[in-house]
């Protein structure tokens, strides 16, 4: 299959944001996080749009894949989503459980969590869980509602999530389905018309500038629309909750558009590093938290200094480089397919 450069580049930018976001979250929730106001604000800003970006990108190719047959589409979910979800949820949670008090949130029980994985998620793997159910909904609803109707359904679901008490995994699906549905509706051609084919000035300055202004305005407004959460004192799950609420949708939309616009700029779209990262999103996604946490724990426990900015920089570097090294080794051994990396 021919690769779309701007799409791989957008994924590359997105996975960098994911690693930075989780590195910030780990520091916020650690003993160093008490007075890290800037870290919390940056974490909030990133979380308004980085996961919506990935859901939108995940929806872009769904229509073409469904055209090949629903059976083929559904069978493809086993190696690409179901297997990586269960395999790496078990591996990462086992490590978390084994590390005990060294991690920010020690696990109190093991087997109940493992056996509940079909309906309850751990760590970052909620994304794969939510994406699976979004794909199932697309199979069920697009033939009946059409792509436009699917968007309206997703918007209604996000609205209902505001008033209904739902299990966390279900609420995550409701909160993010809209962006997946927009990706399904637009497809790559629609997004190219809307963003990619705009002029250089619009893509490099206007759209990113609007996104920055809207995200900053949302950050300023967060204490009002999220009065139940003190942003500058909250832990990372509470801040993520704040960033994914309905009033932050404008920041989400413009943030996603800005990343896509930047990814389509000539020098960015042709960046070998970003293109490579965009093709390596799965190994980075499933492995990066273990590298981030390991680096943070080692530096805080054995490092000569505990400067949060230094820890953040080193953690992000290892969170990106470590998974790529593992992927290269496992590919040489012919294991990538079995590890869910491809």
N, C-alpha and C positions, 0 to 999 in steps of 0.2 A: 504494500500500500504506500502511495506517495505521501510523504510527510508535508504538513503545512507549517512553514517556518514560523509564522507569527503565533500559531497555536502552541508549538513546542516552546517558543520563547516565553509566551505568557505562562505556561506551566512552570518553566524554569524560574521566572520571577516569583510565581506563586509559592513554589516549594521553599525558596529562600525566605519568604515572609513567614511560612509555617515554622521553619526552624528558628527564626528570630523570635517569633511569638512564643513558642514553647520554652526557649531559653529564658526569655523575660519572665514567663510564668513560673518557671522553676526557681528563679531568684526571688520573685515577689513572695512566693510561699515558703522560702527558706528563712533562716534566722537573720539573714542580711536584708530582708525585704521590708522591715518596719517603716523606714523613712524614704523609701524609693519612689517619690511622687512622680518623677519623670518616667521611670520604668512603667508605672501603672498607666500613665497617660498614653505612652507609646503603645503599650499592650492593648489598651482600649481602641486606639486608632487603627491598629493593624487588624484587630478582631472584627471591626465593623465590616470589612470587605474581603479578607483573604479567603475565608471558607465559602462565602457566596461566589467568589471568583471560580473556585474549583468546581462547585456545583453547576455553575453556568457552563463552564468548559466541558464538563461531563455530559451535559445535555445536548451539545452541538451535533454530535454524530448519531444520536439515538434514532432519528427518523430514517436515515440511510441504513442503519443496522436492522431496524424493524422491517424494512423493505425486503431484506434477504430471508425473512421468515421469523415468526415469533419463537418457534422451537429452537432455531439456531441461536437467536438472541438470548433466550433463557439458558440454554446449555452453556453459552459463553460466560455466564455469571459464575459458574462453578470454579474455574481456574483463576478468573480475574478478580473476584470479590469474595466468594464464600470461603474458599480454601485459605487465602491470605488472612482473612478476618479471624478464623478459628485458630489457625496455626500460630500467628504472631500475637494474638491476644493471650494464648496460653503461655507462650515463651516469655513475653514481657511481664505478664502478671506473676509468673513463677519467679522471675528475677526480683521483682518488687517485693514479693512475699519473703524471699530468701534474705533480702538485705535488711529487713526489719526496720529498726529505728533510724537507719542511715538515710532513708528516703523521706521526702516531705510529708507524705501521707502513708504511714505504715498500714499494711493490710492486716486486718484482724482475723480473717478466716480464708481458707484456700478453696476447698472443694465446693462450698456453696456458690462462690463466685464463678468457678469453672463451669459448673453444671447450669448456671443461669445465663451463660453467654448467648444462647438462642434468643433471649428476650431482654438481656441486660448487658450493657457494654462496659468496657474498661478503657481508660486512657484515651488516646487519640483514635482508637479503632471505631469509635462511634461514627466516624465519617463513612467507613465502608459499610457499616450496618445501615445507616440512613440511605446511602446510595443504592444499596440492594433494593430497599423497599420503594425507592423512587423509580427504579427500573421496572419493578413489578407493577406499580401504579401506571406507568407509561404504557405497558402492554395491555392493561385492563381498560384504560380510559381514553387513550388517544384514538383508537378506532371508533369509539362511541361519541366522544366530545369534540374531536379534532384538536389540532395543536392550540388554536386560540382558546377553545373551551378548557383545555388543560391548564392554561395560564390562569384563567378566571377561577377554576377550581382550586388551584394552588394559593391564589390570593385570598380566597374565602377561607381556606384551611388555616392560613397564617392568622387571619382575623379571629377565627374561632379559638385558636390556641391562646388568645389573650384572656378568654373568659372561662375556658374549660380546664379542669384539673386533670392533667394527663401524666402518664409515666414519662420520665425524662427522655428515653429514646424516641418515643412517639412525638413528644414536643419538639425534639430536634428535627425530625422529619418535617413536621408542620412548619417550623420556622424557616427552613431552607428550601423547601420544595419549589417555592416561587422562582428562585434563581435557576434551578434545574429546568423548570418548565419554560422559562424565557429562553434558555439555551436550546431546548427542543423546538420551540416556536421559530426562533431566528434562524437556526442552523448556521453553518459557516458563511453561507452566501449572505444571509441577512445581517450578520455581524460585520461582514466586510462592507456592505452598503452603509450601515449605520456609523461605523467607526473607522475601519481600516482604510477606506478610500478617501478619507478627509485629508485636507492639506497638511503639510508639514508643521506649520505654525499652530494649527488647531490641535494636532496630536501631541506636539512637544510642549506647548505652553498653555493653551486655552483649557483643554480638558483636564490636564493635571492640576492647573490652577484652581479651577472650579471645584475639583474633588478635594483639594487641600482645604479650601475655604469651607466647604460643607462639612468635612470631617471635624475641623476645628470648631465650627459652630455647634455640632452635635456634642463634642466634648464639653463645651461650655454649658450646654443645655442639660447634660446628663444628670447633674444633681437635682434638677427640677422634675424631669420625667422619670427618674429613678431614685426618688427620695428615700426608698427603703434600703438602698445600698450606698454606703459611703465610699465613693470611688477611691479616694486616697488612703483608705484603710482596709479596703476589701482584698480578699484573696483572688487568685486568677479565675476560679469558676464563677464567682459572683460578678467579676468585671466582664467576663465573656457573656454572661446572662444579660448584662446591661447593654453590651454592644449589639446583641441580636434582637433587641426589642423593636417593636414596630416603629417608634419615633426615629430610630437610627437607619431606616430604610433608604433615605436619600443619600446618606453617607455610604451605604453599601452599594447602591446603584452607581453613583459617580466614582467611587473607588474602583469598582470592577471595570467601568468604562475607561478610566485613566490607565489602569494596568494594561488592558488590551491595546489602547492607543500607543502607549510607550513600547510595548512588545512589538508593534508593527513598524516602528521607526527603522529605517534601513540598517543602521549600524547595530541596533539592538537585535533585530530579526536575524541578522547574519552572524551574531556572536556565537562562536563555537561552544563556549562555556555554557551559555544559557540554553542553547539547543541540546547540548549533552545533558544538562540538568533536567530539562523538560522531558527527555526520554528516560531518565532515571528516577522519576518521581516515586514509583512504587518502592524500590529498595530504600530510598531516602526516607519515605514516609514511615515504613514499618520499623526502621532501625534507628532513626535519629534520636528518639527520646532516650533510648538506652545509652547512646553516646553522650548526649547532653547531661543526663543525670550522673553518669559515671565521671565525666569531666568535672562537673560542679562539686560532687562529693569529694573527689580527690584533691581538688584545689582548696576547698574549704578545710579539709582535714589535714592535708600534708603540705600545702603550698606555703611559700614564705610570706605571702600577702593575701589578703582577702578583699582586694579592691573589686567591687561589684562590676565596674565597667570592664576591667581586665578579664574577669571570669566570664562575663557575657561574650566578649570577643573571642576568647579561646573556645568557649562552649559552642558558639555558632560555627566556628571553623571545623571543630571535630564532628559536630552534628551533620555537616555536609560531606566532609572528606572521609570520615570513618565508613559510612554506608557505601560510598563509591569504591573504597578499597575492598570491602567485603564482597560487593557485587562483582568486581573484577576477578577475585579469587574463586568465587562460586561459579562464575561463568566458565572459567578455565577448567573447573572440575565437572562441568556439565550438570550443575545442581539448580540452576536458576528456575527452571520449570517447576521443580519440586518445592521450591521455597516461595513460589508465588511472585517471582520477580518479573515474569513476562507473560 
